[in-house]
């Protein structure tokens, strides 16, 4: 139903700079998750208005509560402009997209730690289960 959403951001928008010279990205789409990217706040607000009109034409609702603005590579005290979607101010914070934590500092160590939390919790539960059942005693002697 939203396969054509990319057409909305293809023409008339500049997009965000990438690591490849001359390549800019306006949006990323995965299933029903859409990420809009721009280096210019004015461009991003225009994209948000275009998203509103697209959703209205398609009879869709944008979940503003799950919509975030992140100003990547921002200086510590730099002010993030206010962005609006459907007459509501968007949250300016970190967000998780496809299991990866994104924040203004793009700290991949922090993002990786965030992504590993469920895995580490599962390992702890398996270890506790093994200890309770006496399955890990030999392994613990070998590996500490």
Secondary structure, 3 states (H helix, E strand, C coil): CCCCHHHHHHCCCCCEECCCCCCEECEEEECCEEEECCCCHHHHHHHHHHHHHHHHHHCCCCCHHHCEECCCCCCCCCCCCCCEECCEECEECCEEECCEEECCCCCHHHHHHHHHHHHHHHHHHHHHHHHHCCCCHHHHHHHC
